[in-house]
Every structure is written in structure tokens, then in C-alpha cells.
Amino acid sequence: MKQSFSTAAALFLFYGAAFSADVSSSFDTTVDGWVVVDLLNAPGPYTTPLRTFEAAFDASSGNSGGCIRYTDFYGDMYFFEAPAKFLGDRSASYGQALEFDIFRQPGDLNQDADVVLVGAGITLVIDAGPGPTPDLWTHYAFTLSEGAGWRKDSLSGPAPTEAEFRGLLQSLSALRIRGDHTNGIDTGRLDNVRLSTPVLRIVAHPQSQVGYWGKSVSFSVTAADGNPPYTYQWLKDSVEIEGATGSQIDLTNLQAENAGSYTVTVKDAGNTTLISQAATLVVNTASVSIATYAGLTIDGVIGQTYGIQATTDLGGTGSWTGVANVTLTQPAQIWYDSQSTAQQPKRFYRVVAGPISIP
């Protein structure tokens, strides 16, 4: 199989351990960069804020520890707006969850969009249904995919396509969570915001194995999470193998030069790249078994010719001599040494790639 040297730029490569890059704000000590924005009431539009305010930090009123809060003195709907760490390329969060806790004071409940996402020229909104229970923390979790109830521009708008949702997450420019749930002047609180972002991982690495001359072996890798689809590049002894760009590589008609160390790089659509653990391929001439007679059984490839060499001294350098060439007519074939054993009471055999010279 032809090989070529890689000219790709250096990337951050990790072995395929499972870990997560969730983005979160627990508000234990600060507002963590969150602000408050006023948006028009339903039906929107929800894209451009009318006003921006500072969120207040509350060290003791959170759903465990601190939280942020805001008291509304205007008639428009206010939202807590996420800082930059939640924005940008959030492609890996597709199909994952946006979770948070909301606290509202008693009063007449209003209904509106609960979350607003903006990006790639698209605005998506979603309504969680019945509002949070007064004077109690309420936990919300929204799945970030087109089939989870999201609508374009307003709550009565059409559902987004998968491509639109993925495009929005790839360039997310605003994430807003409604804090205004009670008519009139009210104070809303937000805590424990988490945007799930599972990182690409390798769950099954290629495994080392022994192959035999003329036969075939395969190496495979299994990736999960991150931002599919995945792309692959197999390497032998750190050199890219031309055309080996699938999750499995098949090596046929094995030769001695196929032996070596095999790895594979896996990259997702978000350009996260992992490199697998190395798998070693040992290529033997054939699988050989011996018995009490003077000979052996060759397990190999039908039609392949194997050379049999013999010696009476395993410690002697260059003492191996050719005694036979055997072309297999069946996968496992017995070869019997017909030469006189009376003059050679002890003989050792080995199988090599044939045909070989026989004196």
C-alpha cells in the first residue's frame, strides 16, 4: 500500500480519553459576565435588545450558593444574556442540553419565549410551557435540536431545519434566558446555567495482532460524541497511508514490510482531532504446528509457496539450509521430511517465504 508523508499543519492531538468541555455559570462569587437586556414582548422580534442593564450578584439566595438577579421597572420583557464563553462555535452542543434554574416572585404569570438563540442570521425561540412555581427554584432543560420545540423568529414561527440549527450553533452570537415571569415590577433570579458540550472521544482503539504472509488483517476505530461527521487518516510508523481514510483499514496479501505500528487520527466537524493508541502488526510467514513425526503443519494461503529450512544447531549462525518448497493446496497442509533421519537424529525446522534455494 502506497504511503506519503503528511504536510498537514500541527494540531492539538489527544489520546481518546473521555472528557467534557461543558460551559457553565454557577454564580458562586460573581455575575460571571452575564448582563440583562430588555426585548419586545411576544411576538417579538427577539433579535435586538432595547436596553442593557447590569445583573446583580446575590451571594446567598441561589439554588445552592449564589445567583444573579434583576428587578424590572420597565414594561418590556427582560432576559439574562450570556457572556462570550457561551458563544462562538458551539457546534458540539447540537443535540445536547441547555439547563438552568429560575426563581420568580409571586404574582400574575406572563407567557413568552423562555430562551432566545441568535446566530447565522437566524433567531430561534422556545416556550417551556407553564411558568416557574412562585418562591421556588424551577429547573429547565432544553434540547438543542430542531425537533425539540424551537421556532424561528417567534413562538408561532416555523420549526428550523437541522442545517439551520447546526448553522446557528456554529456561530452563536447571543444566548438569552427569560427572567421576567410575573406581570408588573418583579425580581427574577437565575442560577446553575450549563451548556452541554461533549468532546470527541475514541471509545474503541485499534488492537495489536499477528498476521501471516499472503493473508489479510484489519484495524478499526470507533469514535463518539463531539461534532459528527468524523474524518479519519491512518498512519503506519507515523507516516500517512494514502487512501486510508475510513474507520477501518484492510491490509491484504501481507508482506514483511506491512509489519509496524498503526495509528489513526480522528477529526470531527468542529476540527477537534484525536490520535488513537498505537496497534502493532507482526507479520509471520505462516502459522506452524509440529508433531512427533519429522515434519510440520503449515497454516497459510492456498497457492502460496513456502520454503522450509532445517538445521541441527539452533545456535549456529548461517546453519539453516533449504530442504523443501511447499505450495499449499489447502489452508492447513502437512509436510513430512522424507530425508533419512538415521543420519540426522535431531533436526529443527522453520518456514520462510518461498520459493527458496535447495542444495
C-alpha positions in Angstrom: 0.0 0.0 0.0 1.5 3.4 -1.0 2.4 5.8 1.7 3.1 9.5 1.6 4.4 12.0 4.2 1.9 14.3 5.8 2.3 18.0 5.2 -0.7 19.0 7.4 -0.2 21.8 10.0 0.3 20.7 13.6 -2.8 20.2 15.6 -3.6 19.6 19.2 -3.8 15.8 19.4 -5.1 13.8 22.4 -5.5 10.1 23.0 -9.1 9.2 23.0 -10.0 9.6 26.7 -13.5 10.7 27.6 -13.9 14.2 28.9 -16.3 17.1 28.6 -16.0 20.8 27.8 -19.4 21.9 29.2 -19.7 25.6 29.6 -21.4 26.7 32.9 -22.1 29.6 35.3 -22.8 28.7 38.9 -22.6 32.3 40.2 -20.8 31.3 43.4 -18.7 34.6 43.5 -19.6 36.9 40.6 -22.2 37.6 37.9 -19.7 35.8 35.6 -20.1 38.3 32.8 -23.9 38.0 32.5 -26.0 41.1 31.8 -29.7 41.9 31.4 -31.4 43.0 28.2 -34.9 44.3 27.5 -36.6 42.7 24.5 -40.0 43.4 23.0 -42.9 41.3 24.4 -44.3 38.5 22.4 -44.4 38.1 19.5 -41.0 39.8 19.3 -38.8 40.2 17.4 -36.3 39.0 19.8 -33.1 39.8 17.9 -32.1 43.3 19.0 -32.2 44.4 22.7 -33.9 47.7 23.6 -31.8 48.3 26.6 -28.9 46.7 28.5 -28.5 46.6 32.3 -26.1 45.2 34.8 -27.2 42.0 36.6 -26.9 42.0 40.4 -24.9 39.3 42.3 -26.7 37.7 45.2 -24.3 35.6 47.3 -26.9 33.7 49.4 -30.2 33.3 47.5 -29.2 30.9 44.8 -30.2 27.3 44.3 -27.1 26.4 46.4 -24.8 29.3 46.9 -25.0 32.5 44.9 -27.1 33.5 41.9 -27.8 36.6 39.7 -30.9 38.7 39.9 -32.6 41.7 38.4 -35.6 43.8 39.4 -37.7 45.1 36.4 -39.0 48.6 36.4 -40.0 48.7 32.7 -42.9 47.2 30.8 -40.8 45.2 28.3 -39.7 41.6 28.8 -36.2 41.2 30.3 -33.7 38.4 29.7 -30.4 37.4 31.2 -27.8 37.4 28.4 -24.8 35.0 28.4 -21.2 36.1 28.2 -18.7 35.3 25.4 -17.7 31.9 26.8 -21.1 30.5 25.9 -20.9 31.9 22.3 -19.0 31.3 19.1 -18.7 27.9 17.6 -20.9 25.7 19.8 -21.3 23.0 17.1 -20.6 20.2 19.5 -23.6 21.2 21.6 -26.0 20.1 18.8 -28.4 17.5 20.3 -27.2 18.3 23.8 -28.9 20.2 26.6 -29.1 23.8 27.8 -30.0 23.7 31.5 -30.7 26.4 34.2 -32.6 27.2 37.3 -35.1 30.1 37.5 -36.8 31.7 40.6 -39.7 34.1 40.4 -41.7 36.0 42.9 -45.5 35.6 43.4 -47.8 37.4 41.1 -49.8 37.0 37.8 -47.8 34.8 35.4 -46.9 36.0 32.0 -46.1 33.8 29.0 -43.4 34.5 26.4 -40.3 32.9 24.9 -38.1 31.3 27.6 -34.9 31.1 25.7 -33.6 33.1 22.7 -30.7 31.9 20.5 -29.2 34.1 17.8 -26.7 33.2 15.1 -26.0 32.9 11.4 -28.8 35.4 10.7 -31.4 33.2 12.5 -33.3 33.8 15.7 -34.7 30.7 17.5 -37.1 30.8 20.5 -38.8 28.2 22.7 -41.5 28.2 25.3 -41.2 25.9 28.2 -45.0 25.9 28.9 -46.3 26.6 32.4 -44.0 29.1 34.1 -41.9 28.5 37.2 -43.5 28.0 40.6 -43.6 31.2 42.7 -41.0 31.3 45.5 -39.4 28.0 44.4 -36.4 27.3 42.2 -37.5 25.6 38.9 -35.1 23.6 36.8 -35.3 23.8 33.0 -33.6 21.7 30.3 -33.9 22.3 26.6 -32.5 20.0 23.9 -30.6 21.9 21.2 -32.1 20.3 18.1 -34.8 21.1 15.5 -37.3 18.6 16.9 -37.4 19.9 20.4 -40.0 22.7 20.0 -37.8 25.6 18.8 -39.3 28.1 16.4 -37.9 30.7 14.1 -38.3 34.4 15.0 -41.5 33.9 17.1 -43.3 31.2 19.1 -45.7 30.9 16.1 -43.0 30.7 13.5 -41.9 27.5 11.6 -39.5 25.0 13.1 -35.9 25.2 11.9 -34.2 22.6 9.8 -31.3 20.6 11.1 -29.0 22.6 8.8 -30.3 25.9 10.2 -29.9 24.8 13.8 -26.4 23.5 13.2 -25.5 26.7 11.4 -26.8 28.8 14.3 -24.8 26.9 16.8 -21.7 27.1 14.7 -21.7 30.9 15.0 -23.8 31.6 18.1 -23.9 35.3 18.8 -26.5 35.6 21.6 -28.0 33.3 24.3 -30.8 34.8 26.4 -32.8 33.3 29.2 -36.0 35.0 30.3 -36.0 36.3 33.9 -39.4 38.2 33.7 -42.2 35.8 34.6 -44.5 38.0 36.7 -46.6 40.9 35.5 -45.7 44.3 36.8 -42.5 45.1 38.8 -40.8 41.8 39.8 -37.4 40.3 40.7 -36.2 37.3 38.8 -33.2 35.1 39.7 -31.0 32.8 37.5 -28.6 30.0 38.7 -26.7 27.0 37.5 -26.6 27.6 33.8 -24.9 24.8 31.8 -24.5 24.2 28.1 -23.6 20.6 27.5 -20.6 20.2 25.1 -19.4 16.6 24.9 -15.9 16.4 23.4 -14.9 14.0 20.7 -13.6 10.7 22.1 -12.3 7.3 20.9 -14.3 4.5 22.5 -12.6 1.6 20.7 -8.9 1.8 19.7 -7.2 -0.4 17.1 -5.8 -3.6 18.6 -2.4 -5.2 18.0 -2.4 -8.5 16.1 -0.3 -11.1 14.3 -0.8 -11.6 10.6 0.6 -14.1 8.1 2.3 -13.7 4.8 -0.2 -13.5 2.0 -3.2 -13.3 4.3 -5.2 -10.3 5.4 -5.8 -8.3 8.6 -8.0 -5.3 9.5 -7.7 -2.5 12.0 -10.7 -0.4 13.1 -11.5 2.6 15.4 -14.8 3.8 16.9 -15.4 7.4 17.7 -18.2 9.1 19.6 -19.6 12.4 20.7 -18.0 15.7 19.5 -19.5 17.1 16.4 -20.1 14.4 13.7 -19.4 13.6 10.9 -15.9 12.3 11.5 -13.0 12.1 9.2 -10.1 9.6 9.5 -6.5 9.2 8.4 -4.5 6.0 9.1 -0.7 6.1 9.6 2.0 3.4 9.7 5.1 4.3 11.7 3.8 7.9 11.9 3.5 8.2 8.0 0.1 8.7 6.4 -1.2 5.8 4.4 -2.5 7.2 1.1 -6.3 6.5 0.7 -6.7 5.0 4.2 -9.4 7.5 5.3 -12.2 5.3 6.8 -12.9 4.0 10.2 -11.4 0.6 9.2 -8.3 -0.2 7.2 -7.9 -3.6 5.5 -4.4 -4.9 4.7 -4.4 -7.7 2.1 -1.7 -10.0 0.8 0.5 -9.3 3.8 4.2 -8.9 3.2 7.1 -8.4 5.7 7.1 -4.6 5.0 3.5 -4.3 6.3 4.7 -5.0 9.9 4.9 -1.9 12.1 2.9 0.5 14.3 -0.5 1.6 13.1 -2.4 4.6 14.4 -5.4 6.7 13.2 -6.3 10.4 13.6 -10.0 11.1 14.0 -11.3 14.6 13.4 -14.9 15.9 13.9 -16.6 18.8 12.1 -15.5 21.2 14.8 -11.8 20.4 13.9 -11.2 18.6 17.2 -8.6 16.0 16.4 -7.6 12.8 18.4 -5.0 10.2 17.7 -5.6 6.6 18.6 -3.3 4.4 20.7 -0.8 2.5 18.5 -1.5 -1.0 17.4 1.4 -3.3 16.4 1.2 -5.6 13.4 3.6 -8.6 13.4 3.8 -10.4 10.1 4.9 -14.1 10.3 5.5 -16.3 7.3 2.9 -18.8 8.4 1.3 -20.4 11.4 3.2 -23.6 12.0 2.5 -26.6 14.3 4.7 -29.6 14.9 4.0 -33.2 15.9 6.0 -36.3 16.9 6.9 -37.1 13.3 9.7 -35.3 11.4 7.7 -32.5 9.8 5.2 -29.8 10.4 1.8 -28.4 9.5 1.7 -25.1 7.6 -1.4 -22.9 8.1 -1.2 -20.4 5.2 -2.7 -19.3 1.9 -3.7 -21.7 -0.8 -1.5 -21.3 -3.9 1.3 -19.6 -1.9 4.7 -21.2 -1.9 6.5 -21.6 1.4 10.1 -22.5 1.9 11.1 -24.9 4.6 14.6 -24.7 6.1 16.3 -27.0 8.6 19.2 -27.0 10.9 20.7 -29.3 13.5 22.2 -26.5 15.5 20.0 -23.6 16.6 23.0 -21.7 17.9 24.9 -21.9 14.7 24.9 -18.7 12.6 24.0 -19.4 9.0 23.4 -23.0 9.6 19.9 -23.0 8.1 19.6 -24.8 4.7 16.7 -25.3 2.4 15.0 -28.6 2.3 11.7 -28.1 0.5 9.3 -25.7 -1.2 5.7 -26.4 -0.5 2.8 -24.8 -2.4 -0.4 -25.1 -0.4 -3.3 -26.8 -1.9 -5.4 -26.5 1.3 -5.3 -23.9 4.1 -3.6 -26.3 6.6 -1.2 -28.7 4.9 1.2 -31.3 6.4 4.8 -31.5 5.2 6.8 -34.6 6.1 10.6 -34.7 6.0 11.3 -37.7 3.8 15.0 -37.4 4.2 16.8 -40.1 6.2 16.6 -39.3 9.9 19.0 -42.0 10.8 21.9 -39.8 9.8 20.2 -36.7 11.3 18.6 -37.8 14.6 17.9 -34.1 15.6 16.6 -31.5 13.2 14.9 -28.2 13.6 12.6 -26.6 11.0 11.4 -23.1 10.1 9.1 -21.7 7.4 10.1 -18.7 5.3 8.7 -17.0 2.2 9.3 -19.2 -0.8 10.4 -20.4 -3.2 13.9 -20.9 -1.8 17.1 -22.5 -3.0 17.6 -26.1 -2.1 21.1 -27.6 -2.2 
